[in-house]
Amino acid sequence: MRLLDEQYTRTPFYGVRRMTAWLRTQGYRVHHKRVSRLLHTMGLETIYSKPRLTQPSPAHRVSPYLLRGVPITRVNQVWSTDITYIRLRSGLVYLGAVRDWFSRYVLSWALSITMDVGCCLEALEEALHVTKPDIFHTDQGAQCTSLDFTGRLEA
């Protein structure tokens, strides 16, 4: 399990088959079912693109997509935000960032140990101290469609 954890930290995209093959190159005679069970016991899951990760909350308002056919020609015309996670040895932290689409500059960011609206709001507040965009684009995730976040944008 220690070897699996160390290898997972180096290569979180390895699935059960690749992890089994790697253990065999290390001299361990293991079956893929055992590797699968151990990874499941340790709570480790292969990182890969999964469909429909961003799910809106049914109670939150969905805004229309305003950028279809709109040329981005200047700074502060369109900003966007998103959350990503960073795996550390002790767990996960979540990074929320606000970015300008024209310059691709990260205007502000915030770290959090929980994936809630506070991380996004903190980054938004810091960016709004500088200036305001014409359009603010987000995915339809629960953090960015919450009443706190959309209320702050409207204000």
N, C-alpha and C positions, 0 to 999 in steps of 0.2 A: 504494500500500500504506500510505503514511503517513496519507493521508486516511481510508482504511478503518479503520485502527487508532484514529485519533482519534474517528471517528464511533462505532465499536464501544464505546469507553470511555464515551461519552455515552449511547448507546442500545444496550446489549447484547442487547436483545430484537428488534432489527431482523433480519429474515431476508435471504436473498439478493435477493428481489424488492424489498423496501423499501430495501435498501442500493443496489441498482441505480438505483432511482428517485431516491434522494437524490443519487447521483453525477451523474445526468442534470440535476438542478436546479442542480448546481454547474458545468455546462457541459462535462462529460465524456461522450463518446459511447462507452458501454460496453455489452457484451452480458452478460446474466445468467450465462452460462456462464463468462465471464472472472472476474466478481466471485466466483462460487462457487469457482473454482480458486484465486484469490488468498486468499480467506478460509481455505480448506483449507490452503494453503501456510503461512499465518501461524499456523495452529492455533487459529483463532477459530471458535467454534460458538455459534449462537443460544441464549440462555438461555430456556428454557420448561419447563413442567411435563412431566416424563417419567414414564411409569408404572413403578412398582416400583423406585424408586431405592434403597430400603433393603433390602438383601439380607443375611439372616443367614448366618453361616459355618456350614457343615454340622457342624463339630466343637463348636459352641457350644450351650449349653442354651437352649431356648425356654421362657419362663415364661408362665403363663396370664394372660389379661386379667382383672384383679380389680375393675375400676371400673364394670362394667355395672350400672346401677341404683343405684349408691352415691351418695348426696347428699354433696357436699363442703360441710361446714358450719363448718370451723374451720381456722386456720392450722396448719401442720405435719402435716396429715392426709395430704396427697398432695403429693409433689414429683415433678418430671420433669426430664429432661435431653434435650438434642438438640445436634447439631452443624450449623452452617451455614458457608458459605464467604463470604468477603469478597474481592472482586476489587480489587486494587491495580494501580498501573501496572507494578510489578515482578513481579506474579504473584498468587498466592492465599494467603490466610491462613485458618485455620479457627478458628471461635469455638465453644467448648463452654460451655454455660450450664446451671445448675441453677435451677429456678424453683418457687415455691410456687403451687399451683393455686388456693387460696382467695384469697390476697392479690394474686396475679399478680406478686409481687415477685421480682426476680432475686436469688437468694441468693448466688451466686458465678459467676464465669466465668473462662475461661482461653483464651489464644490460642496457636496452634501453626502452624508452617509445614508440618507433616505431619498427615495425617488418621489418627492412630493413637489407641490407648486412653489414652495419656499425658495428652492434653488433657482428656478426660472425667474421668480419675482425679484430676487436679489440682483441677478444679472441685468434684468430689465431696468430696475431703478438706477443702477450704476450707469448704464448706457444713456438713459434719459436725462441725466445731469448734464450731459454734453450738448445734445441737440435732439430733435425729433425727426423721425422718418415720415415720408408721405404714405408708405404702405409697410405694414409689419406682417411678415409671412411666417406661419408656423405649421407644423403638422397638426393632425386632428387628435393628438394625444390628450389624455385627461388633464395633464398639468397645464397645457396651453389653451384648453377650452374651458378651464374652470372660471367661475364667476369672479374670483379674485384677480386672475390674470387679465381676462378680457375687460373687466371693470377698470383696471389700471390703464390699459391701452386706450379705452374710450375717454378716460379722464384726461 
